[in-house]
Amino acid sequence: MLALLRYRHIPYEMIWGGHQNPPAGLPQPKVKLLPTFYFPTDGGALEAVVDSTPIIRRLEADYSGRSVIPADPALAFIDALIEDYADEWLTKAMFHYRWAREVDCRNAGPLLVYWSMPTIDADQAKQAADQFTKRQVDRLYVVGSNETTAETIEASYKRLLSILDSLIAQQGYVMGARPGASDFAIYGQLTQLAVIEPTSAGVTSETSQRVRAWIDRMEDLSGLDPQDGDWIAADKAGARLKPLLDEIGRVYVPFLIANARAAMAGSSEVSGEVDGRPWTQPVFPYQAKCLENLRTAHASLDDAARKTVDETLSGTGCEALFTTSMKA
């Protein structure tokens, strides 16, 4: 989100701290999550807002120019689908690579403490890091990281790196010669996966130095001069984005459908198959809402835009999002 603010030339102030304990004098969000943005209200007070997707849309409404959402409604929908994949599926990879191996746990625990409290005593920092690490490791199952799903998560991440390498080589960004919301969503996850976690950072460097360098460039695109014609052409999106959409259809779509079905059935567990392997995890109600939002957005497209979207998604597996019954 910081990279997006820089790119869009939107003034901001960064407040460092833990989201569980908002700074004194500032309102608390309804749900304590990162990122937390504080927007001024009409009455001059501040409002705490979380969830990057609606925040990006609010910024689009409040600030003109340098948009990260394509004007073409079909292309904007594809961008939103990829953004959703990055927000919800790549989080599984980020959480998995951070907490599934001891070497990564030992790296992440102290960093998370010192990022929030740089002056904390070293002994206290170690105690806090140990406690937080145990909590996160114990919660791996919540996002779907376990012995059953590990191979699927890691194989998907490696494929994504190769896909991104090709897209960046062809056009610079996922959505063309200028970044879309999906670029920033992918970048956000990669700032951790490709830089912070030793295991996945090594995988990234071995697979694509181009992607690793792209992350550094994405950090500050304030000097980029985007033009309307820099978006990928709608008639080329199907072919250019097919490998990425294939990957989304291969892993994220079957999970979303299985999760939504389990939620509708009142089950507490998702049990299905993703990429030819068993997938088990607790039901994630928010991700059931993500599927509902995608289906609503698809239904809201005008006939021409929906036709373009359906043609773009045809054969990728993503079309199942809109054709599959949610009844088990």
Sequence and secondary structure as in RCSB ss.txt:
>XXXX:A:sequence
MLALLRYRHIPYEMIWGGHQNPPAGLPQPKVKLLPTFYFPTDGGALEAVVDSTPIIRRLEADYSGRSVIPADPAL
AFIDALIEDYADEWLTKAMFHYRWAREVDCRNAGPLLVYWSMPTIDADQAKQAADQFTKRQVDRLYVVGSNETTA
ETIEASYKRLLSILDSLIAQQGYVMGARPGASDFAIYGQLTQLAVIEPTSAGVTSETSQRVRAWIDRMEDLSGLD
PQDGDWIAADKAGARLKPLLDEIGRVYVPFLIANARAAMAGSSEVSGEVDGRPWTQPVFPYQAKCLENLRTAHAS
LDDAARKTVDETLSGTGCEALFTTSMKA
>XXXX:A:secstr
 HHHHHHTT       S TTS  TTS   SS  SSEEEEE TTS EEEEE HHHHHHHHHHHS SS SS SSHHH
HHHHHHHHHHHHHTHHHHHHHHHHSSHHHHHHHHHHHHHHH TTS HHHHHHHHHHHHHHHHHTHHHHT STTTH
HHHHHHHHHHHHHHHHHHHHHSBTTBSS  HHHHHHHHHHHHHTTTSHHHHHHHHHH HHHHHHHHHHT  TT  
  GGGB  HHHHHHHHHHHHHHIIIIIHHHHHHHHHHHHTT SEEEEEETTEEEEEE  HHHHHHHHHHHHHHHH
S HHHHHHHHHHHTTSSTTHHHHS S  
